[in-house]
């Protein structure tokens, strides 16, 4: 509540020092490990293993070529871009 004629008092705010630096952060063991964790998080490992099995069982081997091509050339780069952007 402001009072006429009152002067504001100085307020000190402490800013905490940075606790960790970039060199202290934990890192992934390899790029492949990072990609596998992201795939497991985003689509689940059950779907990764089930889809190729079902294509092979019901005669979709030719489709697997187009699927793998689009997976590695289209979906994976888009997934990485989306993950980087947040």
C-alpha positions, 0 to 999 in steps of 0.5 A: 500500500503506497503512502503519500510522501513515503520513500521506497526502501532498497530491497536486496535480492540474492541471485543464486550462483550457477550450481553446475557447468556444462562440463559437469553435466551427465552425458550419453554413452553414445549417439546410438544409445541416445537415439534408442532412448528417444525412439523408446520414449516417443513410439515405444519399443513394442511397435518397433519390433511388432511392425516388421514382424507383421509385415514379414508374416503377411507378405509385406516385405516389399513395403518394408523397403519403402518403410525403412527408406522413409524412416531413415531419410524422412522421419528420423531427421524430422524427429531430431529437428522436433526434439531439438526445437522442444 
